[in-house]
């Protein structure tokens, strides 16, 4: 097994034309189509880095920034931003291009956590990541913080769930757009 690979080794770009059958009832490209493409490019990137079959274990921060139109070319640019023992965080930037006008827009950003699987279907060790430039270092450090924030969020939410009472819940819901009708 290769002990380390540079981040540049596994960068993948997938470009696809957005066709009418991809549209939702509003005439824009359905988010599920884009998520499927994101999963494909995350798999390709993670498998290329690890040299193994990979599975998606988490999708974090899928931000839909701009709608995608029928007829646009969508490019999904993915890179390994972080590696653990068997896991990899794949950063994906999606841009769409109107081929008639040349207008390019950044439509989505997201992060997929992928795990490499061995022949025994158990997690397997992935190569270390060689950080070749300041962007690679920034992405790796941001991923460390993103993981920490996610862990902290889960711990904090679990602590809150243990300690809240009915009065606190009623106060929280007071100015929200909901009606409580418990049975």
URJO-V372824 format. One record per backbone hydrogen bond with DSSP energy under -0.5 kcal/mol. CO is the residue of the C=O (numbers start at 1). NH is the residue of the N-H. Records with the same first field share a line. If there is no record, write none. Layout:
CO->NH  NH
//
This chain:
3->128
5->130
6->9  10
7->10
8->11
12->78
14->76
16->74
17->19
18->71
19->22
20->23
22->30
24->27
27->70
28->24
30->33  34
31->35
32->36
33->37
34->38
35->39
36->40
37->41
38->42
39->43
40->44
41->45
42->46
43->47
44->48
45->49
46->50
47->51
53->117
55->115
58->113
60->111
61->63
62->64
63->65  109
68->29
69->72
72->18  74
73->75  97
74->16
75->77  95
76->14  78
77->93
78->12
79->81  91
82->89
85->126
86->116
87->84
88->90  114
89->81  82  91
90->112
91->79
92->110
93->77
94->107  108
95->75
96->105
97->73  99
98->102
103->98
105->96  107
107->65  66
108->94
109->63
110->92
111->60
112->90  114
113->57  58
114->88
115->55
116->124
117->53
118->121
122->118
128->5  130
129->131
130->7  132
133->137
134->138
135->139
136->140
137->141
138->142
139->143
140->144
141->145
142->146
143->147
144->148
145->149
146->150
147->151
148->152
149->153
150->154
151->155
152->156
153->157
154->158
155->159
156->160
157->161
158->162
159->163
160->164
165->169
166->170
167->171
168->172
169->173
170->174
173->176
176->178
179->181
//
